[in-house]
Amino acid sequence: MSEPSIFTRILQGEIPGEILIETENVFAIRDINPQAPLHVLVIPKTEQYRDVTELAAGDPALLAEVVAVAKRIAVEHANGEYRLIFNNGPSAGQSVFHVHGHVLGDIEENKLVGF
Ligand code: AMP
């Protein structure tokens, strides 16, 4: 068995983190290094999928739930509009291989580039 991911360790309370939403299958935490006024990670509880390509192929309903939770975060914590970013592979910026979507909201004008 491999070690739990950093996100699972936050969910389990082993390391600190701000959990904004927890459903049966998905949870959302604030990113420790925010790239926008709202920057939240939406994460399936299962570590079975490394990235969104695997998640889409393996469990499309769970991917749909991730998107629904992203929207809920944007409505509850920003103006309802949001970017949803999945990094896929190290050269594309992925550093944690437990699939997660970045929800960015309340983005200032002309600040879309760079992430
Ligand atoms: P990625 O680079 O797409 O794999 O995204 C990983 C994200 O996890 C980065 O945006 C990090 O800032 C974030 N991150 C890493 N450690 C923590 C932590 N302890 N709490 C919250 N977010 C974290």
Backbone and ligand atoms as CSV (ligand in chain L), in Angstrom:
chain,resi,resn,atom,element,x,y,z
A,1,MET,N,N,0.848,-1.201,0.000
A,1,MET,CA,C,0.000,0.000,0.000
A,1,MET,C,C,0.880,1.246,0.000
A,2,SER,N,N,0.558,2.199,-0.892
A,2,SER,CA,C,1.318,3.444,-0.874
A,2,SER,C,C,0.776,4.358,0.230
A,3,GLU,N,N,1.553,5.338,0.562
A,3,GLU,CA,C,1.163,6.318,1.592
A,3,GLU,C,C,-0.068,7.093,1.137
A,4,PRO,N,N,-0.941,7.501,2.074
A,4,PRO,CA,C,-2.067,8.356,1.684
A,4,PRO,C,C,-1.555,9.673,1.096
A,5,SER,N,N,-2.321,10.234,0.183
A,5,SER,CA,C,-1.921,11.513,-0.409
A,5,SER,C,C,-2.050,12.623,0.627
A,6,ILE,N,N,-1.451,13.756,0.310
A,6,ILE,CA,C,-1.540,14.903,1.227
A,6,ILE,C,C,-3.002,15.321,1.411
A,7,PHE,N,N,-3.806,15.164,0.366
A,7,PHE,CA,C,-5.223,15.557,0.472
A,7,PHE,C,C,-5.976,14.599,1.395
A,8,THR,N,N,-5.702,13.307,1.270
A,8,THR,CA,C,-6.348,12.336,2.161
A,8,THR,C,C,-5.948,12.605,3.608
A,9,ARG,N,N,-4.690,12.967,3.816
A,9,ARG,CA,C,-4.225,13.236,5.187
A,9,ARG,C,C,-4.931,14.465,5.773
A,10,ILE,N,N,-5.236,15.449,4.920
A,10,ILE,CA,C,-6.011,16.613,5.394
A,10,ILE,C,C,-7.427,16.171,5.737
A,11,LEU,N,N,-8.043,15.376,4.854
A,11,LEU,CA,C,-9.413,14.900,5.102
A,11,LEU,C,C,-9.483,14.119,6.408
A,12,GLN,N,N,-8.454,13.339,6.687
A,12,GLN,CA,C,-8.451,12.504,7.890
A,12,GLN,C,C,-8.011,13.271,9.135
A,13,GLY,N,N,-7.674,14.561,8.963
A,13,GLY,CA,C,-7.317,15.388,10.116
A,13,GLY,C,C,-5.887,15.188,10.588
A,14,GLU,N,N,-5.067,14.515,9.774
A,14,GLU,CA,C,-3.677,14.267,10.180
A,14,GLU,C,C,-2.816,15.505,10.018
A,15,ILE,N,N,-3.149,16.318,9.006
A,15,ILE,CA,C,-2.448,17.586,8.837
A,15,ILE,C,C,-3.497,18.674,8.643
A,16,PRO,N,N,-3.158,19.919,9.008
A,16,PRO,CA,C,-4.170,20.970,8.968
A,16,PRO,C,C,-4.589,21.332,7.552
A,17,GLY,N,N,-5.819,21.781,7.432
A,17,GLY,CA,C,-6.357,22.220,6.156
A,17,GLY,C,C,-7.775,22.698,6.394
A,18,GLU,N,N,-8.231,23.577,5.498
A,18,GLU,CA,C,-9.595,24.096,5.658
A,18,GLU,C,C,-10.527,23.359,4.690
A,19,ILE,N,N,-11.358,22.490,5.231
A,19,ILE,CA,C,-12.310,21.741,4.413
A,19,ILE,C,C,-13.582,22.578,4.298
A,20,LEU,N,N,-13.942,22.942,3.052
A,20,LEU,CA,C,-15.118,23.800,2.844
A,20,LEU,C,C,-16.380,22.985,2.615
A,21,ILE,N,N,-16.235,21.853,1.946
A,21,ILE,CA,C,-17.388,20.990,1.643
A,21,ILE,C,C,-16.917,19.545,1.775
A,22,GLU,N,N,-17.774,18.708,2.343
A,22,GLU,CA,C,-17.535,17.269,2.303
A,22,GLU,C,C,-18.853,16.583,1.979
A,23,THR,N,N,-18.875,15.803,0.896
A,23,THR,CA,C,-20.047,14.990,0.553
A,23,THR,C,C,-19.643,13.527,0.714
A,24,GLU,N,N,-20.511,12.637,0.312
A,24,GLU,CA,C,-20.194,11.213,0.458
A,24,GLU,C,C,-18.928,10.840,-0.328
A,25,ASN,N,N,-18.762,11.454,-1.499
A,25,ASN,CA,C,-17.691,11.022,-2.402
A,25,ASN,C,C,-16.603,12.056,-2.669
A,26,VAL,N,N,-16.841,13.308,-2.285
A,26,VAL,CA,C,-15.983,14.416,-2.718
A,26,VAL,C,C,-15.747,15.357,-1.529
A,27,PHE,N,N,-14.570,15.999,-1.513
A,27,PHE,CA,C,-14.349,17.066,-0.536
A,27,PHE,C,C,-13.607,18.216,-1.212
A,28,ALA,N,N,-13.633,19.375,-0.548
A,28,ALA,CA,C,-13.016,20.578,-1.110
A,28,ALA,C,C,-12.237,21.283,-0.013
A,29,ILE,N,N,-10.989,21.654,-0.346
A,29,ILE,CA,C,-10.132,22.350,0.618
A,29,ILE,C,C,-9.563,23.616,-0.018
A,30,ARG,N,N,-9.239,24.590,0.810
A,30,ARG,CA,C,-8.548,25.777,0.294
A,30,ARG,C,C,-7.113,25.423,-0.070
A,31,ASP,N,N,-6.664,25.928,-1.233
A,31,ASP,CA,C,-5.276,25.711,-1.632
A,31,ASP,C,C,-4.359,26.525,-0.722
A,32,ILE,N,N,-3.243,25.904,-0.327
A,32,ILE,CA,C,-2.316,26.554,0.598
A,32,ILE,C,C,-1.553,27.696,-0.084
A,33,ASN,N,N,-1.531,27.700,-1.415
A,33,ASN,CA,C,-0.764,28.703,-2.182
A,33,ASN,C,C,-1.680,29.331,-3.227
A,34,PRO,N,N,-2.648,30.150,-2.788
A,34,PRO,CA,C,-3.714,30.587,-3.695
A,34,PRO,C,C,-3.212,31.427,-4.865
A,35,GLN,N,N,-3.779,31.136,-6.044
A,35,GLN,CA,C,-3.428,31.848,-7.286
A,35,GLN,C,C,-4.539,32.812,-7.695
A,36,ALA,N,N,-5.581,32.939,-6.868
A,36,ALA,CA,C,-6.700,33.851,-7.119
A,36,ALA,C,C,-7.351,34.098,-5.760
A,37,PRO,N,N,-8.187,35.143,-5.649
A,37,PRO,CA,C,-8.837,35.411,-4.352
A,37,PRO,C,C,-9.575,34.176,-3.805
A,38,LEU,N,N,-10.212,33.418,-4.702
A,38,LEU,CA,C,-10.759,32.113,-4.299
A,38,LEU,C,C,-9.958,31.037,-5.031
A,39,HIS,N,N,-9.352,30.146,-4.293
A,39,HIS,CA,C,-8.614,29.016,-4.903
A,39,HIS,C,C,-8.846,27.798,-4.016
A,40,VAL,N,N,-9.683,26.915,-4.516
A,40,VAL,CA,C,-10.112,25.741,-3.753
A,40,VAL,C,C,-9.853,24.506,-4.609
A,41,LEU,N,N,-9.469,23.427,-3.966
A,41,LEU,CA,C,-9.258,22.153,-4.647
A,41,LEU,C,C,-10.455,21.251,-4.384
A,42,VAL,N,N,-11.016,20.671,-5.448
A,42,VAL,CA,C,-12.127,19.727,-5.319
A,42,VAL,C,C,-11.586,18.339,-5.645
A,43,ILE,N,N,-11.800,17.407,-4.725
A,43,ILE,CA,C,-11.054,16.143,-4.749
A,43,ILE,C,C,-12.001,14.973,-4.480
A,44,PRO,N,N,-12.003,13.957,-5.332
A,44,PRO,CA,C,-12.739,12.740,-4.979
A,44,PRO,C,C,-12.079,12.080,-3.761
A,45,LYS,N,N,-12.871,11.473,-2.898
A,45,LYS,CA,C,-12.269,10.829,-1.726
A,45,LYS,C,C,-11.388,9.647,-2.132
A,46,THR,N,N,-11.788,8.933,-3.171
A,46,THR,CA,C,-10.965,7.806,-3.615
A,46,THR,C,C,-9.660,8.308,-4.221
A,47,GLU,N,N,-8.591,7.563,-3.953
A,47,GLU,CA,C,-7.297,7.874,-4.578
A,47,GLU,C,C,-7.058,7.023,-5.816
A,48,GLN,N,N,-8.098,6.365,-6.283
A,48,GLN,CA,C,-7.976,5.411,-7.387
A,48,GLN,C,C,-7.526,6.079,-8.692
A,49,TYR,N,N,-7.846,7.368,-8.854
A,49,TYR,CA,C,-7.584,8.034,-10.134
A,49,TYR,C,C,-6.501,9.093,-9.956
A,50,ARG,N,N,-5.464,8.984,-10.799
A,50,ARG,CA,C,-4.332,9.926,-10.698
A,50,ARG,C,C,-4.650,11.280,-11.290
A,51,ASP,N,N,-5.463,11.281,-12.350
A,51,ASP,CA,C,-5.727,12.546,-13.045
A,51,ASP,C,C,-7.118,12.496,-13.664
A,52,VAL,N,N,-7.511,13.615,-14.277
A,52,VAL,CA,C,-8.905,13.718,-14.739
A,52,VAL,C,C,-9.173,12.800,-15.923
A,53,THR,N,N,-8.148,12.463,-16.687
A,53,THR,CA,C,-8.342,11.524,-17.802
A,53,THR,C,C,-8.763,10.157,-17.261
A,54,GLU,N,N,-8.055,9.691,-16.243
A,54,GLU,CA,C,-8.403,8.402,-15.630
A,54,GLU,C,C,-9.780,8.474,-14.979
A,55,LEU,N,N,-10.074,9.595,-14.316
A,55,LEU,CA,C,-11.369,9.736,-13.647
A,55,LEU,C,C,-12.511,9.720,-14.660
A,56,ALA,N,N,-12.350,10.446,-15.752
A,56,ALA,CA,C,-13.406,10.508,-16.770
A,56,ALA,C,C,-13.677,9.129,-17.364
A,57,ALA,N,N,-12.606,8.358,-17.572
A,57,ALA,CA,C,-12.772,7.022,-18.155
A,57,ALA,C,C,-13.349,6.044,-17.137
A,58,GLY,N,N,-12.911,6.182,-15.879
A,58,GLY,CA,C,-13.263,5.180,-14.874
A,58,GLY,C,C,-14.560,5.431,-14.154
A,59,ASP,N,N,-14.927,6.706,-13.972
A,59,ASP,CA,C,-16.134,7.014,-13.191
A,59,ASP,C,C,-16.673,8.389,-13.597
A,60,PRO,N,N,-17.344,8.452,-14.761
A,60,PRO,CA,C,-17.849,9.753,-15.237
A,60,PRO,C,C,-18.810,10.415,-14.258
A,61,ALA,N,N,-19.575,9.627,-13.522
A,61,ALA,CA,C,-20.511,10.225,-12.565
A,61,ALA,C,C,-19.761,10.932,-11.441
A,62,LEU,N,N,-18.633,10.366,-11.045
A,62,LEU,CA,C,-17.831,11.011,-9.995
A,62,LEU,C,C,-17.211,12.301,-10.526
A,63,LEU,N,N,-16.792,12.305,-11.787
A,63,LEU,CA,C,-16.290,13.550,-12.380
A,63,LEU,C,C,-17.397,14.600,-12.412
A,64,ALA,N,N,-18.606,14.185,-12.747
A,64,ALA,CA,C,-19.729,15.132,-12.756
A,64,ALA,C,C,-19.974,15.682,-11.348
A,65,GLU,N,N,-19.786,14.853,-10.347
A,65,GLU,CA,C,-19.972,15.322,-8.969
A,65,GLU,C,C,-18.889,16.335,-8.593
A,66,VAL,N,N,-17.652,16.091,-9.055
A,66,VAL,CA,C,-16.566,17.060,-8.813
A,66,VAL,C,C,-16.946,18.409,-9.423
A,67,VAL,N,N,-17.480,18.393,-10.643
A,67,VAL,CA,C,-17.860,19.651,-11.309
A,67,VAL,C,C,-19.009,20.322,-10.544
A,68,ALA,N,N,-19.967,19.544,-10.074
A,68,ALA,CA,C,-21.089,20.123,-9.331
A,68,ALA,C,C,-20.610,20.760,-8.026
A,69,VAL,N,N,-19.660,20.120,-7.360
A,69,VAL,CA,C,-19.124,20.699,-6.112
A,69,VAL,C,C,-18.321,21.964,-6.438
A,70,ALA,N,N,-17.614,21.974,-7.568
A,70,ALA,CA,C,-16.882,23.180,-7.972
A,70,ALA,C,C,-17.846,24.358,-8.137
A,71,LYS,N,N,-18.963,24.119,-8.797
A,71,LYS,CA,C,-19.961,25.178,-8.980
A,71,LYS,C,C,-20.495,25.651,-7.636
A,72,ARG,N,N,-20.761,24.681,-6.756
A,72,ARG,CA,C,-21.287,25.042,-5.430
A,72,ARG,C,C,-20.281,25.920,-4.671
A,73,ILE,N,N,-19.010,25.589,-4.766
A,73,ILE,CA,C,-17.969,26.413,-4.131
A,73,ILE,C,C,-18.017,27.838,-4.689
A,74,ALA,N,N,-18.131,27.944,-6.013
A,74,ALA,CA,C,-18.130,29.265,-6.650
A,74,ALA,C,C,-19.350,30.080,-6.233
A,75,VAL,N,N,-20.476,29.435,-6.068
A,75,VAL,CA,C,-21.699,30.140,-5.650
A,75,VAL,C,C,-21.601,30.555,-4.187
A,76,GLU,N,N,-21.082,29.660,-3.362
A,76,GLU,CA,C,-21.071,29.926,-1.914
A,76,GLU,C,C,-19.918,30.825,-1.482
A,77,HIS,N,N,-18.822,30.863,-2.282
A,77,HIS,CA,C,-17.635,31.596,-1.823
A,77,HIS,C,C,-17.161,32.662,-2.799
A,78,ALA,N,N,-17.812,32.780,-3.973
A,78,ALA,CA,C,-17.446,33.815,-4.951
A,78,ALA,C,C,-18.730,34.249,-5.654
A,79,ASN,N,N,-18.577,34.796,-6.865
A,79,ASN,CA,C,-19.764,35.340,-7.548
A,79,ASN,C,C,-20.472,34.319,-8.439
A,80,GLY,N,N,-20.097,33.065,-8.304
A,80,GLY,CA,C,-20.752,31.996,-9.063
A,80,GLY,C,C,-20.047,31.636,-10.349
A,81,GLU,N,N,-19.105,32.486,-10.776
A,81,GLU,CA,C,-18.335,32.202,-11.990
A,81,GLU,C,C,-16.966,31.682,-11.561
A,82,TYR,N,N,-16.398,30.794,-12.366
A,82,TYR,CA,C,-15.157,30.161,-11.918
A,82,TYR,C,C,-14.411,29.530,-13.066
A,83,ARG,N,N,-13.097,29.377,-12.877
A,83,ARG,CA,C,-12.281,28.534,-13.747
A,83,ARG,C,C,-12.110,27.202,-13.038
A,84,LEU,N,N,-12.102,26.126,-13.815
A,84,LEU,CA,C,-11.874,24.793,-13.252
A,84,LEU,C,C,-10.707,24.183,-14.021
A,85,ILE,N,N,-9.577,23.991,-13.323
A,85,ILE,CA,C,-8.334,23.574,-13.977
A,85,ILE,C,C,-7.873,22.233,-13.418
A,86,PHE,N,N,-7.549,21.333,-14.329
A,86,PHE,CA,C,-6.935,20.054,-13.953
A,86,PHE,C,C,-5.561,19.992,-14.599
A,87,ASN,N,N,-4.520,19.919,-13.825
A,87,ASN,CA,C,-3.182,19.713,-14.365
A,87,ASN,C,C,-2.974,18.213,-14.550
A,88,ASN,N,N,-2.423,17.847,-15.683
A,88,ASN,CA,C,-2.271,16.428,-16.015
A,88,ASN,C,C,-0.823,16.125,-16.369
A,89,GLY,N,N,-0.076,15.610,-15.385
A,89,GLY,CA,C,1.319,15.255,-15.599
A,89,GLY,C,C,2.251,16.347,-15.109
A,90,PRO,N,N,3.465,15.948,-14.685
A,90,PRO,CA,C,4.418,16.899,-14.096
A,90,PRO,C,C,4.741,18.077,-15.009
A,91,SER,N,N,4.890,17.834,-16.310
A,91,SER,CA,C,5.268,18.947,-17.186
A,91,SER,C,C,4.118,19.920,-17.378
A,92,ALA,N,N,2.910,19.505,-17.000
A,92,ALA,CA,C,1.743,20.396,-17.060
A,92,ALA,C,C,1.429,20.991,-15.689
A,93,GLY,N,N,2.329,20.787,-14.731
A,93,GLY,CA,C,2.161,21.436,-13.430
A,93,GLY,C,C,1.562,20.563,-12.351
A,94,GLN,N,N,1.288,19.289,-12.658
A,94,GLN,CA,C,0.701,18.438,-11.613
A,94,GLN,C,C,1.791,17.994,-10.629
A,95,SER,N,N,1.503,18.170,-9.348
A,95,SER,CA,C,2.467,17.766,-8.316
A,95,SER,C,C,1.874,16.746,-7.349
A,96,VAL,N,N,0.551,16.643,-7.301
A,96,VAL,CA,C,-0.107,15.669,-6.416
A,96,VAL,C,C,-0.911,14.732,-7.319
A,97,PHE,N,N,-0.619,13.427,-7.209
A,97,PHE,CA,C,-1.189,12.469,-8.163
A,97,PHE,C,C,-2.391,11.740,-7.562
A,98,HIS,N,N,-3.263,12.550,-7.003
A,98,HIS,CA,C,-4.589,12.161,-6.511
A,98,HIS,C,C,-5.485,13.220,-7.148
A,99,VAL,N,N,-6.300,12.795,-8.137
A,99,VAL,CA,C,-6.955,13.770,-9.010
A,99,VAL,C,C,-7.666,14.877,-8.212
A,100,HIS,N,N,-7.506,16.106,-8.697
A,100,HIS,CA,C,-8.134,17.270,-8.057
A,100,HIS,C,C,-8.321,18.357,-9.099
A,101,GLY,N,N,-9.428,19.081,-8.973
A,101,GLY,CA,C,-9.677,20.247,-9.808
A,101,GLY,C,C,-9.415,21.500,-9.013
A,102,HIS,N,N,-8.755,22.475,-9.667
A,102,HIS,CA,C,-8.539,23.783,-9.031
A,102,HIS,C,C,-9.725,24.671,-9.390
A,103,VAL,N,N,-10.449,25.179,-8.394
A,103,VAL,CA,C,-11.541,26.135,-8.614
A,103,VAL,C,C,-10.986,27.520,-8.307
A,104,LEU,N,N,-10.961,28.377,-9.339
A,104,LEU,CA,C,-10.477,29.749,-9.158
A,104,LEU,C,C,-11.649,30.696,-9.353
A,105,GLY,N,N,-11.823,31.608,-8.416
A,105,GLY,CA,C,-12.944,32.531,-8.495
A,105,GLY,C,C,-12.588,33.925,-8.035
A,106,ASP,N,N,-13.516,34.859,-8.275
A,106,ASP,CA,C,-13.307,36.277,-7.968
A,106,ASP,C,C,-12.006,36.777,-8.587
A,107,ILE,N,N,-11.757,36.343,-9.834
A,107,ILE,CA,C,-10.497,36.647,-10.513
A,107,ILE,C,C,-10.483,38.107,-10.948
A,108,GLU,N,N,-9.375,38.774,-10.636
A,108,GLU,CA,C,-9.266,40.179,-11.045
A,108,GLU,C,C,-9.099,40.275,-12.562
A,109,GLU,N,N,-9.543,41.407,-13.104
A,109,GLU,CA,C,-9.456,41.606,-14.540
A,109,GLU,C,C,-8.016,41.470,-15.027
A,110,ASN,N,N,-7.824,40.835,-16.170
A,110,ASN,CA,C,-6.513,40.662,-16.796
A,110,ASN,C,C,-5.544,39.829,-15.954
A,111,LYS,N,N,-6.079,39.004,-15.055
A,111,LYS,CA,C,-5.193,38.156,-14.251
A,111,LYS,C,C,-5.414,36.679,-14.569
A,112,LEU,N,N,-5.848,36.375,-15.787
A,112,LEU,CA,C,-6.140,34.994,-16.127
A,112,LEU,C,C,-4.893,34.199,-16.495
A,113,VAL,N,N,-3.847,34.862,-16.940
A,113,VAL,CA,C,-2.676,34.132,-17.386
A,113,VAL,C,C,-1.802,33.738,-16.195
A,114,GLY,N,N,-0.903,32.812,-16.410
A,114,GLY,CA,C,0.103,32.491,-15.403
A,114,GLY,C,C,-0.205,31.275,-14.563
A,115,PHE,N,N,-1.367,30.672,-14.747
A,115,PHE,CA,C,-1.650,29.460,-13.990
A,115,PHE,C,C,-2.498,28.540,-14.827
L,1,AMP,P1,P,-1.196,20.337,-8.726
L,1,AMP,O1,O,0.126,21.047,-8.840
L,1,AMP,O2,O,-2.157,20.574,-9.824
L,1,AMP,O3,O,-0.958,18.847,-8.450
L,1,AMP,O4,O,-1.899,20.961,-7.453
L,1,AMP,C1,C,-1.508,20.665,-6.146
L,1,AMP,C2,C,-1.957,21.802,-5.302
L,1,AMP,O5,O,-1.973,21.382,-3.955
L,1,AMP,C3,C,-1.066,23.046,-5.377
L,1,AMP,O6,O,-1.818,24.155,-5.872
L,1,AMP,C4,C,-0.614,23.245,-3.932
L,1,AMP,O7,O,-0.541,24.607,-3.567
L,1,AMP,C5,C,-1.678,22.501,-3.166
L,1,AMP,N1,N,-1.253,22.016,-1.858
L,1,AMP,C6,C,-0.118,21.347,-1.562
L,1,AMP,N2,N,-0.073,21.069,-0.239
L,1,AMP,C7,C,-1.214,21.565,0.300
L,1,AMP,C8,C,-1.752,21.611,1.628
L,1,AMP,N3,N,-1.113,21.075,2.670
L,1,AMP,N4,N,-2.953,22.221,1.805
L,1,AMP,C9,C,-3.627,22.772,0.761
L,1,AMP,N5,N,-3.160,22.765,-0.509
L,1,AMP,C10,C,-1.964,22.175,-0.746
